[in-house]
């Protein structure tokens, strides 16, 4: 292995940051740099072994001085093709905080500009999938992004395959105008400036926002799902917010056919058991509780929030990300294949309790059905932020149900239309109002043509299931979703909490 020019560039920028900080102590002056270079030039060779390198240095020197000697050694070796990786490993061991902070700052400052083209704010989403097709084609025909050396480029090599997120923030603009854009959170500062102003302060023992309390995020899978279904979204959120305590529910992995009441009760007990140690802690008390749900998992977690076990924690609710959740059930579903499959499953004894509730067939009167009663609970208005993620390509969940909007078919339905409107009003009560829950509706368009290379995926694409799966299988979608949370500052900032 050998050092690449990008490696030299990162090390030099790191050394410049460390030197600028150590100048206050008199160790970063040009005189010291010149002395280090002169000393290194007297060596017969530059040792690639870390222990040999250390033995040649003067005794009792500081870390910043050692880095200056390393800089001098790198200058001498700049045009050589082979340099032992042990030198770089020594840098990581001797100055891990500085390296970590610098690379993290580089990543934080560069990522928003790369994500922004695929986050289209305030776009009007209609029932026509071909709307704004010219704009979407222009986005996908762009060139691969130019990224810093510290970013793995394989995620960005194929812009034509990236999902596009159309964000409706009309019901969250009051919060956005008050907090400002997170893309300029560092004010355009260089990584070194951010590191010295924020990260180094934390490393020096200052106050560490996000470490004096606990913010738990619970991830709930969907029908016949597993606890790993939302691992991509969890990973990207944890990367941006390392202080989060993430918990993936496992209690319903093999029991998603039960009623939503039973599923929610089991989830509530599982969550309470996980939260109790944090709630009892005096050193890091529990302050915030957020949820991320996929598909029917959204109804399960809403059912859990209606249980007595979680009542003491409702005042802590902060962010709720609903990924293709059928909040209004399967009323007015237009997918005949799905309706047929649900009818078969409901006919199997003991295997279709929640499906009966989704289709409002668990009671003769719609107002006696469980989903109607659940809508009256008003749990959504207890969150500070609500993100509804949907896609017209997802035909497993009715589009109006995942976006919690009015359905055209309900307007002309004299039998169940009024009950539908009542559910809609109850769910959105207190949402989008001044001082209430801030709502973002995100419409996702996937590039499903590139996925249809097998018979099973062709079938999934035809019946509308492929997009439902892409929500949890697309790494780029998970990345975009996490950066949308970051852009709107939905989660509390914890500047450089990794130090």
N, C-alpha and C positions, 0 to 999 in steps of 0.2 A: 504494500500500500504506500501511497505518497500523499503529501499535502497538495490540495488543489488551490488555485488562486482564490477561490471563494473562502477556503479555510483560512488562508493568510489574511484575507480582508476582514473576516469576522474576528480573528484573534487581534488584529491591529486595532480595530474599533474598540474591542474590549479593553485592550491595553491603554488606548487613549482615554477611555472613560475612567479606568482605575487611576491612571496617572493624573487626570484632572482632579480627581477627588483627593489624591494623596499630596497634591501640591501644597495644600494647607499645612502639611507637616514638613515641607521642605524636601520630600523624597522624589518629587516628580519634575524637577527642574531639568533644563537641557544639559546642565553640567553632569548630572547623574546619568543621563542617557548616553552622553559622549563617553563617560568613564566606563559604562557597561560595554559599549561597543568596542572601546579600545582594549578592554580586558579580554573580551571574546576573540578579538582578532589575534591576540598573542597565543591562543591555543593552537596546538598542532592540528586538531580536528575538533569537530563539534560532536560531543557524545550523544548518541541516540538513547542511551540508557538513562533512566531517571535518576538512579542512585549515583551514577558517575557524574551526571550533570550537577547534582547538588553538592558533591564533594569539591567541585572546582569553584564554588561560589564563596565569597567572603563569609565568615561566621557572623551570626547575629543580625543579618539583614532582614528587612520587612518583606511581606508578601509582594507589595508593589515594586520593590527593588528587584525581587526575583523575577517578576514579570518583565521588567526592563531588560534583564539579562537574557531572558527567553526571546524577547523581541530582537535583541541584537543577534542572537543565534539564528533566528529565522531569517534576518536580513542576509546573513552570511550564506545560508542554505537556500536562498530564494530560488536560484536557478538549477538546483539539483533535483533530480527526478525521484529519489528515494530518501525519505526521512522516516525514521522509526516512529510508529504510532505511540510508543511509550511516552514520548515527550508531550503529546497532546493529552494522553491519559493523566499525566502528572499535573497538567494545567487544570484539568477537571477536578482532580482530587484536592489540589492546593487552593483553588479559587472557585469552588463549585457554585457558591451563591452568586458571584458576579457573572459567571458564564450563564447560569440559569436565568438570571434576571435579564441579561442582555438579549439572549435568544428569545425569551418570552416577549420582551418589548418589541423586538423586530417582528415577531409573528402577529402581535396584537395590532401594530400600526399598519401592517401590510394587508391583512385579511379583509377588512371592511371594503377596501377599494376593489378587491377581486370578487367579493360576494355581491356588491351593490348592483351590477348590471342585471342580475337575475331576480332582484327584489323590486318589483314594479309597484310603487305606492299609489294608492287612490285610483286604481284602475276599476272601471265598471265591469262587473261580471254579469253576463247574461246567460240565458239558457242555450245559446248558440255556441258550440265549441269552436267554430271558425272565426269568432269575433276577434278582431285585432290580429289576424293571422299574419299580416305583413310584418307587424312589429315583432311578433314571436319568431318568424323566420329570420329576421335581421339579427336577433339576439343569438340564435343558434348557428348562424353562419359566420360568427366572429372568429378571430384568431385565438389560439390558446394564450392564456394570460402569461405575462412575463413576471416571474416570481423570484424572490430572494433565494439564495442558495440554501437557506435553512428550511425551506418549504418543500415537502415532497410533491413533485409536479405531476405524478400520475393521476391525482384527483382532478386535474384541470386540463388534461391534454385533449379532451374531446368535448368542446362546448356544445356541439350539436346534440349530445345526449343528456345535457343537464336539465333538470326540471326548472320551470319558471314559476315563481311565486308572485301572485297578484294580491296585493295587500290593500284592504279597505280599512283605513284607520279613522274614518269619519266619526266614530264613537269613542275615540281615544285621543283626539287632538288636544283637548284641554290639558291632559297629563303630559302630552308630548311637548307642548309649548312651555310648560312650567319647568320641565327637566332638561330640555334641549336634546340635541342629537348625540347619541353615544359614539357615533363614528368620529366625532371630534373631541372625544373625552380627554385626550391628551394634548389638545390644542396644537396639533401639528408638531409637537416636540420630537426631537430625535430620541432613539432608544436610550442613549446615554443620559440625556437630560431627564427623561422620565425615571430612569433607574436611580439617578443620584437624588432626585427630589422626592420620590416615593418609596421605591424598592429598598434603597440603602437605609432610609429612615426606619423601615420596618425591620431590616436586618440588624440595626443597631439597638433594638430593644424598645422602639417606640410603640405607640398604640397600633394594634393590628385589627382593622375593621374586619368583621366576619369571623374572627376567632374568639370573640368574647361571648358568642351566643351560637345557637344551633339552628340551622335552616334545613328541614327535612323535606325531601321530594319523594313522593310515592309513585311508582310506576305500576299501572294495572293493565294486564293483557286482555285480549278479546276472546271471542267464542272459540273454544278448542285451542286456545293459545298456551304459551309457556311464559315463564318469568324472564326469558331472554329476548322476547319479541321486541322490546323497546330499548335494547342495549345500545344501539347506535345513537339514538337521541340522548340517552343517559350519558354516554361517553363524551359526546360533544358539549353537553351542558357542564359536565364535570371538568372538562378541559378549560372552559371559559370561567367557571366559578368553582375553583378547587375546594372551597370551604363547604360546599353542599354535602349533606349526608343523604345519599341516594339509597332507596330501598325498593326492590322489585318484589311484588307480591307473588307468592307461590301457593297460597292456601286453596285457590280455586282451579289449579291447573288441570285436574281430572274431573271437575264437577261443574262445568259451565252449562250443563243441561238443566240444572236445578232452577228454581224460581229466583227472580232478582232479589227478593227479600232474604232468602237463605244465603245467596252469594254475597250480598251486601253485609249481612250480619257476620259472616265468617271473615270478610275483609276488615270490618271494623275491629273485631277482636284481635286480628293479626297486627293491624296498625297500632292499636293501643298498646299491645305488648312490646312493640318496637319503640314506641315513644316514651314509655314509662321511665327508663333510665335517664333520658335527656330531661324529661319534665321534673325529675327529682334532683337533678344536678344543681349545685350552687355555683360551681365554677363556670360552666357553660350551659346556661338554661336554654330551654327550647323557646324560640321566639316566633319562627315562621313555619308554616306547613303548606306545601304546594303539592299538586297532583298532575300527573300526565296519564291519559288514558287512550287506548286504541279500541275502536269499534264498540262492542257491547261492554267493554271494560269501563267506558264512560258512564253507562247506566249503573253498573255495579258500584262504582265509587260514589255516585250520587245517592244510591240507595244506602251506602254505608254512612254517608254524611247525615242521613235522616235518622240514624240509630241513636239511642241514648248514650252509648259508649263514647261516641265522638263529640258529644255536645260540649264538654269542657274545652275542646280544642278549636271550636268554630271561630273564635275571635282571632286565631292565629292564621287563618287562611289567607294566602297571598296570591299565588299564580295557579291558574288551571289551564292546561293545554289539552284541548280535545281534538284528537286525530280521528277524523271520520267517525264521529259518534252519532248514533241514531237517537238523538234526544227526543224527537217527536215520533219515535217508533217507525213502523213500516207502513203507516197510512199513506195511501196514494202512491204506492210503489209501482213503477212502470216496468220492472224486470220480471217478465213472465217465467223465465227459467228459475230465478230465485224463489218466486212465489210457489212454484211447483215443488221445489226442493224443501221449502219450509213446510208445506202441507204434508209431505211424506214424513219428515222428522217429527212433526206434531202428532202424527197418527201412531208413532211408536210409543208404547207405554213407558212413562217415566223419563222420556228423552226430549220432551219438548215444552217444559214448563215455561222457560224464559221466552221461547219462540211464540207461545200463545200470548204472552204479555206484550211482546213486540208488535204483534199483529192485532192487538186489542180484541182478542177472542177469549180472554180469561174472564169476561163478565158480559152479560147480555147488553148492559148499557155502557156506553163509552165512558161516562162519568164515574162509573164504578170500577173501571179498569185500573190496574196498578200504576201505569205510566201517567195517567191523568192525575191521580192522587200525588204521585211523586213530583209532578210539575208544580203543585201547589206549595211544596216545601220551601221553594225560593232559595236553595243553597247557592245558586250561581251569583247572586247579588252580594254574598258574603266575601267573595274574592276581590282583591284589589285589581287583578288583571285577569282577563278571560280571552283566550286565543282559540278560535274555531277554525280548524284546518279541514278543508274539503276539496273535492275534485269532481268535475263533471264526468271524468273518465271512470270514476268509481261508481259502478251501477249496483254494487252490493248494498250500499246505504243510500236511501233517497237523498238527493242533493239538498232539498229544502229542510230535511231533518238534521243533516250534519251542520248546516249553516244557521239553523233556527230562524227560518224566514217563512213568510207566507207562501203557501202553495196555491197556484192558480186553480187546481182542481177543487180545493177546499172552498173557494168562493161560491161555486155553484152547487155545492153539496148541502142540501137542506137537512140531511139526517145527522151527519157528523161534523159538518163544517164549523158550526158554532162552537162545539167542544174543542175542535182543533185551534180555533182562534183564542179560546180561553187558556188553553195550554201554552200557546205562544206568548200571550200577554203575561202569564204567570212566570214563565221562564225568564223573560227579559225585564221583569219589573225591577227597577233600580239599576239596571245595566245601561251604561252609556250616558247616564245623567251626571250633572255637575256634582262632584264629590262622591259619586258612586263608582261602580265597577267599570273599568275601562275595557272596551271590547275591540278586538282585532279579528276581522274575518279574512282568512287567507285561502285563496283559490290556487291550487297547484295543478300545473299542466306537465305531465310526464311525457317523455319521448318513448312511447311504447313500441314503436316500430323496430328499434334496435334490440328489443327484448324478445321479439317474437321469432326465435330461431329454433324452437322445438314445438312438437305437436301439443304438448300440455300447455305451453305458454300461449300458443295460438288460441287454444280453447279458452284459457283464462281471460285472454284479451277480448275474445268475442262475447263472453258472458259478463264482462265488466269486473272480473275479480282481480285482474292483474294490477290495476291501479290501487286497489285496496291493499294488496300485498306490498306494493312499491313504497307505501307510506313508511313501512318499518324495515324494508330491505335496502332502500336506496341510501347509501352513505352521504351522497351529495345533498339529498333532501334533508337529512338529519342535520348536516352542517349548516345549510341555509336557515333551517328552523331555529337552531341555536343562535345564529348571528342575528336573526330577527328579534329574539329575546334581548340580545345585547344592544341592538340598535335602539330599541324603545325603552331600554333601562327597566325592564320588568322585574329583574332581580336586583337586590341591593348590591351596590358596588363594594368590592373588597379589594382595594388596590394592592396588587402583588401579594396576595395572601399565601402564595406558594413559598415565600421566603420564611 
